[in-house]
């Protein structure tokens, strides 16, 4: 009689079989944050995220030292983070400290005590390394980003130029919200003058005109939330949310002249940001007026993601984060091993003129094509539309995200209609919607024929010419074309404006 495994042994087995957990602790001027990432490759997913507003740099401008109450609060939470990480099974700790710890007279003393509390070494980033790391975070989530990045922390503003994903000029400026005394926060004229004097020293800002600006940091992400709320924007995903320059300046001027009480009445404004949001808005406004970018593209990736990205091997950094993420997620969810790569190749003959970006989305959808098999059949199409729409994916803008969701929904038989779909449809072009639905139907056919197994899929192939779509079945594979697959093949051919032909081996 076999021995029943104990709960303890089951837990140990589970920890060894999952993706490695990496804890990143970011000790900033205003907050101390723990983010635990699952996975140590190109797609690391946050599985735990906790922030506490310690205000270490709250009195730095007056005393030159860290705030004593903030120090006590930070140390207590670092002890707690250590226990959490041990219980979770964290295998690697990365700890970085930025502006407040960097410049405070007692910064090194704090680090010595903090390392004892956390049980892990700290890395105090100088201004240049902090700027470069934040910029690398943007590139990790938006490969090929071109223009200017800005990371607003509590005590400093890091700005860096990007040349199609390559880091260029950089500057670290003492312009974090905690650097402004109450009088300057209340008197916007004095605040503007101070900001403009600092920005004027950065001569290369004028070269950013007509390119994009990529903001990083919680205060600036809160501004994206405000804009979404003001415009009833239906897709509440910060990453790669875009505003044109004019729209950005309008919302920044509005927020910059509002008090905390008035801001609190706006939809989707985080309460923790009420005190610093007006000065954060003023900082972005003055930066945009000097740089004159074409638009603002928000990044959900920043310092923490950039720190992990810089630790990857060069070949790993070069991977497409969208494809890497979908492949990893699909691998975890598939029934018989993900057929993604094979399925993408199998459907390719139907789209000879789709272009690089559409082919990339179709490949991503192929990797995600098995994520909903556990769901109830009546709800797979709609539930997986929402699931894919909100996945923590990088390297994908909002219209592309919606197209990907339509593809996976169509793979489960979904069409154009649905409550969530109705709100998303105005955000994409009609031709992109048509393509997405056709690509999803092609994936559905491949999975119907193969049952989700690569070995069976390889017994079949598709070809298309001006008159017909031909489905070839290998020798002895005639049995694969059942009633459901047959109907779906004819419907797909009709959608492509061609006849359906079957060629038996």
N, C-alpha and C positions, 0 to 999 in steps of 0.2 A: 504494500500500500504506500503510495507516494506521500511524502510529507507536505502538508499545507504550508505555504510560505507565510511568515509572520508579516504584520503590518510594517515592522521596521525594515525587513529585507525588501519588501515591495517598494518602500520609499527610496531606499538606496538604489534599487534597480532603475527606478524612474529617473533619478537624478543623473545617472550615468548615460541614459539613452536620449536625453533631451539636448537641445542646443546649449553650448556653454553660456554662462551668465557673466556679464561684465558690468561692474558698477562704476559709474562715473559720478564723482562728487565735485560740484562746482561751487567754490566759496567766493561769492561776489561781494560787492560793496553794499548791496541791499538784501540779497537773499543767499541762502545756503540750500542747495538742491541735490537730491540723490535721484539719479536715473539708472535703472537696471535694464540693460539691453540683453536680449536673447540672440545669440549668434555673433561670431567674430569675423564674418566676411563682409561682402559688399552690401548685404541687406541685414542690418541689425535692428531688431524691433524693440521699442521700449515696452517692457512688461510691468514696470513699476516706476512711478514718477511722483516724488514728494518734494515740496518746497516749503521753506519757512522764511518769513521776512524778519531777518535778524537786525538789519540796519547797522552792520559793522562800520560803515563809513559815514554814519549819520552826523557825527561831530568832528569828522576828520579835518574839515576846513578851519574849525576854530581851535582845536587842541593839537592837531597833528597826530592824534592817537586814535585807536579803535574805540568805539563806544563800549563802555564796560558792561552795560546790560546786554548789548548785542553779543559780546564775547561769551558771557555766561549762557545765553540762549543757544548760540552756535555750538558750544562744547557739549551741551546736553543732547542736542540733536545728533551730533557726530557719534556720541556713544550709542544712541538709539540706532543710527544707520548701521553701525558695526554689528549689532545684534541681529538686525533685520537681514543683513547680507549673509551672516553665518547661517541663519535659519533657512534662507532661500537656497543656499548652496552656491553663492557667488564664488567664481574661480579666479577672478582678476579684478583688482581695484585700480582705478585711475583717478587721481585727485589733483585738481588744479585750483589755484587761487589767483585772483586778478587785482584790480586797481587798489582797493582799500588795503589789503594785506601788503601789496607791493610798496606802497609809499608811506604807510604808517610807521611811526617810530618804534612801536611795539609789535610790528608785524611778525618779526622772526620769533619773538617770545610766544606769540599766539600760535604760530605754526608748530613749535616744539610741543606745546601742550596738546594741540589738536591732533598731532600725529599719534600721541599716546592714546588719546580717546578713540581714534578711529582704527589704530593698528595698521596704518598704511602710510607710506611716504607722500609728502606734498610736493607739487611742482609749482613754484611761484613764477608766473608768466610775466616777462617784461612786456612793455607796450607793443613792441613790434611783433613778438611771437603771439600775443593775444590777438592782434589784428589779423595776422596771417592765418591763425587757426580758425577764427570765425569765418574768414573768406573761404577757407577749405571746406568748412561746413556748408556754405552756400553751394559750392561746386559739387559736393557729395550728393546734394539733392537736386541740383539744376545743372547738369553737365553742360559745358559750353556757355555758361552764363557770361555775358559780355556787358561791361559797364562799371558800376560802382556799388560796392557793398558798404553797409553801415551797421555796426553792432552797438546798440545803446545799452550800456549797463548802468548801474546806480552811480558809479563814480567817473566813468569815462565813455568816450565815443571813439570807436575804432573805425576808420574808413580805409578802404583798399580798392584799387582798380583791378578789374578782371579783363583779360584779353582772351575771349573764347575759352574760359576755364583756367587760364594761367594767371597766377597772382603777379601783380605789378607793383606800382607805387603804393605806399601805405603811410598812415599817420595815426597816432593815438593822441586824442585831445581831452583835456580835463573838463568835459562838458556833460557829465552824468547829472541827472536830476538832483542827486544829493549834494552836488557842488553849488547849487543855487540857494542862497539864503531866502527866507520867507519874503523879504522885501523885494527881491528880484523876481520871485515867482508871482507876486502880486502886481508888480510894475513891469508890464511886458516890454515897455520901451527900453528900460535898463537891461532886461534879459536879452533882447534882440541885439543891442549894441555889443554886449559881451560875446554873444555867439558869433556875430559878424566879424569881430576882431580876430577871433580864433580861426575862423574859416578862411579869412583873407590871407592868412599865412600859408595856406595850402594852395600853391600856385597851379597844380595840375588839375584842380577841380573843374576849371573852365574847359578842359578837354573832354568832359563827360557829356556835353550837350548832345541831345538826340539819341543817347543810348539808354539803358535801363538802370534803375536804382533798386537794389535788393536789400530791404531792411531786415534786421535781425534783432531779437530781444523782445521780452514780454511786453514792455510798454508800447513798442511800435506794433506788435501783433494785436494789441488791444485796439489800436486805431483801425485796423482792418475789420475787427468785429463791429466797431461803431459804424463804419461805412456799410457793411453788410446789413446791419440792422436798419439804418436809415433808408436803404434802397430795397428792403425786403428781398435780399438776394437769397435764392433757395439752397445753394450748396455751401454749407457751413464747414468748409475745409480751408484753412489758412494757407497751406502750402501752394504757391504759385497763383494765389489770388492777385488779380491785376487791376490797377487803377491807372487811367490816363493822367497826365500831369495836371490838367485843369481840374479834374474831379478830386485828385489828391489835395491840391491847394485849397479847394473849397472846404473840404472836411477838416483840414488842418486849421484853417482860420476859424472855423466854427468852434472846434474843441479848444483851441488856444485861448479863446476869450471867455470860456465858460468856467464857472466855479464848481467845486466838488459837488455841491447840492444839486446844481442843474445837470451835471454830468450823470449823477446817480439816477436821474429820471429817464435817461436815454436807454434804449434796448441794448442788451448784450454788453454792457460796460462792466468789467470786473470791479468789484468793490475795492479790492486791494490796490487798484491802480488809480483811484479817484484823485488822490493827492498829487501824484506825479504826472498824470496824463496831460494836463495843459502845457507843462514845460516840455514834455516829450514831443507834443505836437508842434510847439514853437521851434524846437530844435530841427525837426524834419522839415518844417516849412522853410526855415532859413537856408538849410542845406540844399533843398530843391531849387530855391530861387537863385542860388549861386551856381549849381551844377547844370540846371535846366535839362534833366533827362527826358526821354520820350514818355516814360511811364514808371510806375512803381510795381514791382513784383515781389510779394512777400515770401520769405523763406521760413519754413518751420524748422530747418536745420541751422545750427549755429555752432557755438564754441564746442559743446560736448560732442556733437556728431563730427565736427572737424578734427577734434583730437583723435577720435577713433579712425577716421579716414586717413590721417597722416601716418598712422601706424601700420597701414596695410601695405603689402608689396605692390610694386608699380603695376604689375599685370592685373592685380585685383582691383586697384583704383580705376583701371581703364575699362572695367566691365560696365555695361549699361545697367544702371540701378533698377530700372523698370523691369527689364527681362530677368535680372538676377532675383529681384523680389518676387515676381510672379512665379518663377521656376521653383524657388524655395517654398513658397506658400502652397503652390500646387502639389509639390512633392509630398508635403505633410498631409494633404487632404485626399489625394487620389486613392481610388479603390485598389488598383493593381499596379501601382507605379505610374508616375505621370507620363502620358503619351504626348506631352506638349510639343517637343521638337519635331517628332515624327508627324504629328497632326498638322503643324504649321507647314511642313514640306508637302504633305498630302493635299492640302487645300490650295497651295500656291498656284497651280495651273489655271485656276478659275479667275485669277486676278493679275493678268500679265502687265497691266499698266497702272497698278495701284500706287506706286511710288514708295520711297523708303519709309516715311513716317507711318503710312497706313499698314505697310507690311510689318512694321515693328509692333503696332497695336494688335494686329491679327495674331502675331506670334505670342504676345502677352496673353491674349484671350485664350489661345490654345493651351497655354500652361495653366490657366485658371478654369479650364473647361470641366473639371471634375470636382470643384469645390463644394457643390451643392447636392451631391448624391445622397447624403444622409437626410435631407429635408423631405417633408411630405410632398409628393408629386404635384398636388394642386397649388403649392405655394413656391415651388422652386424658381419659377421665372421672376416673380416680383421680389421675393426675398433676396435672390442673388443679384438682382439689379442694385438694390440698396447696399448689399454687402460689398460688392466690388466698388461702388461709388465712394464708399467711405473707408476703404482699406488704406493703411499707412504706406502708400506707395510714393516713390520719388521719381523724378525724371518724367513727369507727366503734368500737363496743364489742365485746366478745368474742362475745356471742350473735349480734349482727348480722354479724360477720365470718364466723361459721360458716354462717349463712343464705346469705350471699353466695357462699361456697364451694360449698354445695349447689346453688345456682342455676346456677352456671357448669358444675359437674359434670353436672347434669341436661341442660344444653344439649348436652352431648356424649353423652347417653344414659345417664348414671349414675343410680343409684337411692340407696337407703338404706344398702346394705351396703358393707363394705370395712373394712380394718384400721384406717385412720386415722379413718374416719367413725364406727366403733363407739365410739371413745374420745371423740369430740366430741358425739355425740348426747345424752348426759345433760346437756349444758350449754345446750340450747335446749328450748323447749316443743314438744310434738307438733304443735300447730296451726301453729307457725312453720315446722316442717320440711315439713309438707304444703303450705303456701303456697309455700315455696322450690322444691320439686320441680315444682309446677304452673307457676310462673313460668318455670323453666328449660325445661320442655317447650314452653311457648309461644314462647320464644326460638328453640328448636330448629326449630320449625315455620317460623317466619319466615325463618330462614337456609336451610332446606331448599328453600323455594319460590324464594328470591331468589338463592341461590348466594353470599350475602354482599355483594350489590351493592344500593345504595340505589335505583338507577333501576328495577330489576326489582321491588323491594319495593313501590314506589309504585304498581305496576299492580294491587296486591291490597289488600284490607282485611278486617278482622274486625268482626263485630257479635254481640251476645249478648242474648237475651231469656230469659224464664222457661222456654221450651221447647227452644231450639236455639242452637247456635253456627253463625253463617253466615259462610262464606268467600266473598267476592266477588272474582271474577277480571275484570279489565278487558277491554275489547274486544280480541280477538285474543290473549288471555293464557291460553287454556284449556290450552295445552301445559305450563304451569308445574306443574300438579298431576300429578306422576308417581306411581309406585307407593309410593315411600318417603314422599313428602310426604302422599299420601292416607292411608296407614296412621297416620302421626303425627297428622294432623288428626282422624281418628276416635278415636284413643286420647285425645287432649287433650279433645275434646268429652265423651267418656265420663267422664273424670276430673272434669270440671266438672258431671257429672250431667245432661247435655243431649244432644240429638240433633245430628248433624253434617249441615249443609246446605251445598251448593255452589251459588253463583249466578254463572252465566257472563254475561260482558258482551255 
